Amino acid sequence: MRPITATIHLAALQHNLRRVRDYAPHARTMAVVKANGYGHGLLNVARGLAEADGFAVLRLQEALELRAAGYQQTLLLLEGVFESTELNAAADAGVSIVVHAEHQIAMLEQASLPVPIAVFVKMNTGMNRLGFVPQAFASAVARLAACPQVSSITLMTHFATADEAPGIASALQRFEAGAAGMQYPKSLANSAAILRHPESHADWVRPGIMLYGATPVQSVTAAHFGLQAVMHLQSELIAVQTLPPGESLGYGATFVAERETRVGIVACGYADGYPRHAPGGTPIAVAGQVSKTLGRVSMDMLFVDITDIPAADIGSPVELWGATIPVDAVAEACGTVGYELLCAVTSRVNFKVVHG
């Protein structure tokens, strides 16, 4: 079997959920498990997050899969339903939906559901993706409150700059003005807001990336927030080459040895989800020692400098990211974010779930 494995640590998920509750002790937790549990496997992460009060997903199929697996928590479709035929299935399974546009209200008003459905009404407070503008929010909520197909209402928004210097003050002010006088539960805080803006915790928090042990704040490490890596992406050296000075390496010959260089060839490439644009010098660990990649990432392999790791040889373990190499460190080297790397791991990779 090709030696590349993504090990999912359920204990780390449980730990990170506890950290959410340490930061937001008075709020219920809606664990965001969309995108196949951020690349970790939907049911894998549900097992580790079984103590969460709810799960947020994108597709109705994901919610039904969680129900079929026995999860009775609140389930929320973050973009709502895409067509009216989904409403009946969502209502029948007790799945809550986000309502972010007038046509979705019209769907509910025209529907004949087996049971009324719980809705989360979304306000656009500056992200300008989904949601009713503050001036139209009261009207939207009033229509839903009058709709017999609606069982309950929660108010929500999503912050555009909770992880950056501008913070949430302006967006929170817009939300409070648009929701003035409404006595409904509220769901406002994503991971960055949970960690940085306790004034936004309200009734429900919606942690995403922090549950998986990566940071939502690029200038601050996950370790600073007490988070543990959930996915350990590991492989092995499958060959070793020794380059004399002046010899090049890999496609495009982008690396040229300035000294005699021992190179380990790792069974991992961009077809496994490792970023092709990762530059030479991206951190990587061999046999527990931190090193750096060399040259270009290939479809199935990449190169690592093992000159200063004399014990490294064929079969030596390699950590692409995990406990030694934070996924955020790889992402920073690649000019992206940990979210993208975790979600990009492909089905070629062997997945293993452990409790420790």
C-alpha positions, -999 to 999 in steps of 0.1 A, spaced: 0 0 0 13 34 -9 26 49 23 6 82 26 -19 84 54 -41 111 69 -46 101 105 -76 118 122 -72 122 159 -106 122 176 -91 132 209 -78 164 193 -113 172 180 -127 167 215 -100 189 229 -107 217 204 -144 216 211 -136 220 248 -115 251 239 -145 265 221 -165 261 253 -137 276 273 -139 308 251 -177 308 248 -191 291 279 -226 305 277 -233 298 241 -244 266 223 -219 252 198 -229 247 161 -199 227 148 -193 235 111 -186 202 94 -192 213 57 -167 203 29 -166 167 42 -156 179 76 -130 203 62 -114 173 44 -113 151 75 -144 130 67 -179 140 77 -187 110 99 -151 110 113 -155 145 127 -190 139 138 -177 111 161 -151 134 176 -176 163 180 -205 142 192 -209 165 222 -216 196 200 -251 210 202 -254 211 165 -238 206 131 -237 230 102 -234 216 67 -238 229 31 -258 201 14 -290 184 24 -274 151 16 -248 157 44 -275 165 69 -295 133 60 -263 113 63 -258 126 98 -294 118 107 -291 83 93 -260 78 115 -280 86 145 -271 123 153 -300 140 169 -285 175 173 -297 206 155 -286 203 119 -283 235 98 -280 240 60 -258 270 58 -270 281 24 -305 269 29 -323 249 3 -317 254 -34 -351 242 -47 -385 238 -32 -384 200 -34 -357 199 -7 -380 216 18 -401 185 25 -370 163 30 -354 188 53 -386 193 73 -392 155 76 -357 150 89 -359 179 113 -332 199 95 -330 236 100 -323 260 71 -307 293 66 -330 318 48 -309 345 31 -330 357 2 -366 366 -7 -371 337 -30 -365 313 -1 -392 330 19 -415 326 -11 -407 289 -12 -417 285 24 -449 306 20 -459 283 -9 -449 250 6 -470 223 22 -446 206 47 -451 175 68 -440 196 99 -429 232 103 -392 239 99 -368 259 120 -351 288 101 -320 309 107 -325 343 90 -293 358 77 -284 395 77 -258 409 53 -236 431 76 -208 437 51 -196 403 37 -219 410 7 -223 373 -2 -256 362 13 -283 378 35 -308 405 37 -295 441 41 -302 455 75 -330 478 61 -349 448 47 -342 425 76 -373 433 98 -396 428 69 -381 394 61 -383 383 97 -419 395 99 -429 374 69 -412 343 83 -429 348 117 -463 349 100 -455 318 79 -472 287 93 -444 265 78 -419 281 101 -415 266 136 -388 289 151 -365 317 141 -329 324 149 -311 355 137 -276 352 122 -248 370 103 -213 362 92 -183 386 99 -160 395 71 -131 408 91 -133 390 125 -97 377 119 -83 411 108 -75 445 123 -109 461 115 -126 435 137 -164 433 140 -175 466 155 -190 480 124 -207 448 113 -220 441 149 -235 477 150 -253 470 117 -266 438 130 -279 453 162 -296 482 143 -312 458 118 -324 434 145 -334 461 170 -364 450 192 -364 414 180 -365 388 208 -351 358 189 -319 337 196 -288 349 177 -259 331 160 -230 354 150 -195 342 159 -173 322 136 -139 308 148 -121 342 147 -149 359 165 -151 332 192 -114 337 199 -112 375 195 -146 391 201 -165 377 231 -192 404 226 -204 384 196 -209 350 213 -247 354 217 -268 322 218 -250 300 192 -214 301 181 -203 285 148 -167 272 151 -151 259 120 -114 259 113 -105 261 150 -121 227 156 -96 211 132 -66 226 150 -57 254 126 -58 291 133 -84 315 119 -60 344 126 -30 342 102 -8 363 125 -14 340 155 -6 303 158 -31 276 166 -9 267 196 -14 302 210 -51 294 213 -45 260 228 -57 241 197 -44 207 187 -39 194 151 -65 169 141 -51 157 108 -16 143 107 -6 139 70 23 115 68 42 95 43 77 80 39 109 83 19 107 59 -11 141 68 -25 173 88 -17 195 107 -41 228 124 -36 234 155 -57 269 168 -63 273 206 -64 258 221 -96 234 192 -102 197 202 -106 166 185 -93 130 179 -106 109 195 -132 122 228 -145 155 222 -127 144 249 -102 168 237 -75 205 235 -81 227 221 -54 254 245 -40 269 217 -19 267 179 -19 230 174 -10 212 143 2 176 144 -11 148 122 1 119 115 -23 86 115 -6 55 96 -17 32 126 -18 24 150 -46 -2 174 -58 -26 145 -68 -27 137 -31 -37 173 -23 -3 187 -14 -1 222 -31 18 222 -64 27 258 -58 45 250 -26 79 267 -30 113 251 -22 119 257 15 84 248 27 87 232 61 85 194 64 97 169 89 117 136 84 121 112 112 109 139 136 134 165 125 123 197 107 137 202 72 126 218 40 113 208 6 134 212 -25 124 220 -61 89 216 -76 62 193 -63 53 166 -88 20 148 -92 30 119 -71 63 129 -53 81 157 -37 117 163 -26 131 170 9 166 180 20 180 153 43 216 164 42 216 172 79 195 142 89 221 114 84 198 87 98 171 94 72 168 66 46 142 47 26 113 41 48 119 70 72 86 87 82 78 121 68 53 145 82 37 169 57 17 185 84 5 176 118 19 178 153 55 189 143 47 209 112 15 230 117 -7 230 86 -7 268 89 31 269 85 28 250 52 -1 273 41 19 304 49 48 292 28 23 286 0 6 320 3 -27 304 13 -46 293 44 -49 261 63 -85 257 53 -75 251 17 -49 225 24 -71 205 47 -100 205 23 -78 196 -7 -66 162 5 -78 137 -21 -93 102 -20 -59 87 -30 -47 93 6 -54 65 31 -75 77 60 -71 63 95 -91 74 126 -76 71 160 -90 80 195 -57 92 209 
